[in-house]
Amino acid sequence: MSQTARQDSLWDQSIREKLVQLAMQNPSVEIDDRTLTIAYLGLGKAKTNILNQIGFAANLNEFSIQKNNTLGTYYPRYNFGVTLPFGLMTSRSKDIDIARETIGISIAQKNEHYRVLKALVLSKYEDYLMEKELLKSQIELYEDVHSTFIKVEQDYASAKIKVEDYNKAYRDDNTENTRVIVLQRDLNVAVLELERYIGVKLEDVLKKQN
């Protein structure tokens, strides 16, 4: 591979990486990030939710409140108790498992969306490159056809050729020009499709990489 070809390859790879980076700033990616954050918050809530279900109880001992009761020396003045709802630990364990599975699902969705978006953006870039080359080839073809038409037009003005030859050259010129217009439109659409995902002008990205 020549030095020029190697530089072109590195430049093209750099462009592709930049396009993917820009696409990762797409609003859909932000939704995935926020969904994952919610999933982690749900796990934290499941772990600490047990505190909301524990009951505390305290009461005065009936013997200790009687000053002259000799039994007061044997019983504490206050009684404390903690109540745990039946099945609390089992329920908490399941809630934590559900929260962890939710996190796993959110991560999997984010990774899948990343792969899909990356493939989509690179496909749009390939469409852009194809349309660009097609337009370039068509312009070159049209320039040749148009040069021929100019000569035919001059010959017709000098009465060197028949009107049939002039009409054919005119139709060929018009046909190839129409194809240029169509391909230019296709290229414009390809650029718009790509910019939809990267959120910036493609022209600006290409300039920064030069």
N, C-alpha and C positions, 0 to 999 in steps of 0.2 A: 504494500500500500504506500502510495506516495505521501509526501509530507502534507501536500494540499488536501488530499483525500482524507488523511488522518485528522486534520484540523476541522474539516467539514463534518466528519463523523462525531467528533467531540462537541462541536457547536450544536449539532442536531440533538445529541443526547442531553446537552445542557438545556436546550429549549424544552424538551419533553419533561424533564425533571421540574423545570420552573412552572410549566403548565399544570402539572399534577399538584404541586405545592399550592398554586393559586386556587385550584379546584377544591382543595381541602378546606378552604375558607368559605365554601358554599354554605348557605343557611341550613341545608339538610344535615350537614356535618355537625353544626352547632346543636341541632335538635338531638342528635345521637349523644353528644357530650352531656347535654342537660339530662337526658333520660338516664344515662349512666350515673350521674351525680345523684339523681333521685333514688336510684337503686341502692347506692351506698348509704344514703341517709336512711333508707328503709331498713337496712341491716343494722345500723346503729340504733334505730328505734326499737327493733325487735330484741336487741341485746339488753336494753335498759328498761324495757316495758315491764319487767317483773317488779320493779320498784313501785309502780302504780297499782299493783294488785296485792301488795303485802299490807295487812292490817295490823295496827298497833293498838293495844288496849292497856289501860292502867286504872286501878281503883284503890281506895283506902281500905286497909284491913280493918274489919269491924272491931277487932279486939284492941288494935293499937290506938284507936281513937278514944278509948275509954281510959282516962287518966288513972283510975284506981284499980284497973284490972291488972292483976299480977301476970296474966298471960301475955301482956303487951311486951314483956321482955323477951318472949320466945317467938313472937311473930313480927315480921317486918311491917313498917308503917304503910308501905305501898306495894301493890302487886302489879307486875308488868307482864304483858303477854304479846306474842306475835302470832298472827293467823295467816296461813297460806291456803288459798283456794285449792280444792281438790283438782289434781291434774294440771296444776300450774306449770310444773317443770316440763311435763310432756308437751304441753301447748307451746311453751316458750321455745323448746327445741325445734318443733315443727315450724314455728314462725321464722326462726333463724335460718332453717334449711330453705324455706320458701324465698326469703330475702336473698340468700346466696345464689339460688337458682335464677332469680330475677337479674342479679348482677351478671351471671353467666350469659343469660339471653341477651342482655343489653350489649355486652362486649362482643358477642357473636354477630349481632345485628350491625354494630358499628364496623367490624372488620369486613363483613359482607358488603356493606354500603361503600366502604373504601375501595374494595376491589372492583365493584361495579362502576363507581364513579371514575376510577383511574382508567379502566378499559374504555369507558365512554368518551372521556376527554381525549385519550390517545387515538381513538377511532375517528373522532371529529378532526383531529390534527391531520390524520392520514387523508381524510376527505379534502381538507384544505390543500394539502400538498398535491393531491391528484388533480383537483380543479385548477390549481395554479399552473401545473404542467400542461394540462389540456388546453387552457387558454393561451399559454405561450406558444404551443405548437400551432394552434388555430390562427393566431395572429400572424405567425410566419407564413402559413399557407395563404391567408388572405392577402398579405402583402404581395406575394408572387402573382396571385390571381388578379389583384388590382393593377399591378404593373402591366400585366398582359392586356387587361381591359383598356388601360390608358393608351397603349399602342394601337389596339383595335379601333378605339375611338378616333385616333388620329388618322388611321388608314381609311376609316369610313368617311371622315370629313374630306379626305382627298380622293374619295370615290375609288379606292383601291380594293375594297372588299364589298361583298353583298350585304344587304340589310339582315339576311338570315344569320350571317356570321357575327354581325354586331349584336343582334338580339341574344344570341347564345352567350356571348362574352358578358353581356349585361346581366343576364340571368345568373351566370356563374359567380359574377362579382357580388350580386345581391345575396345569393345563397350563402356564400362564405362569410359575408359581412353579418348576416343574420345569425350565423353560428357563433361568431365572435360575441355578439350581444347576449345570446343565450348563455354561453359559457362564462361571460363576465357576471351575469346574474347569478349563476350557480356558485361562482367563487365568492360573491358577496354574501350569499346565504350561508355558505360553509364558514365564513368568518364570523357571521352573526351567531351561528349555532355554537361555535367554540367559545365566543365571548360570553355567551349565556352562562356557561359553567365556570369560567375563570374570573368573571366579574370585572375585567379591565379590557382595554383595547389591545387586540393582538399586535397591532402595529407598535405599541409602546413596549410590549414584551420583546419583540424582535429587535427593537432599537437598543434596549438595555443589554442584550446579549452580544451585540456587535462590539 
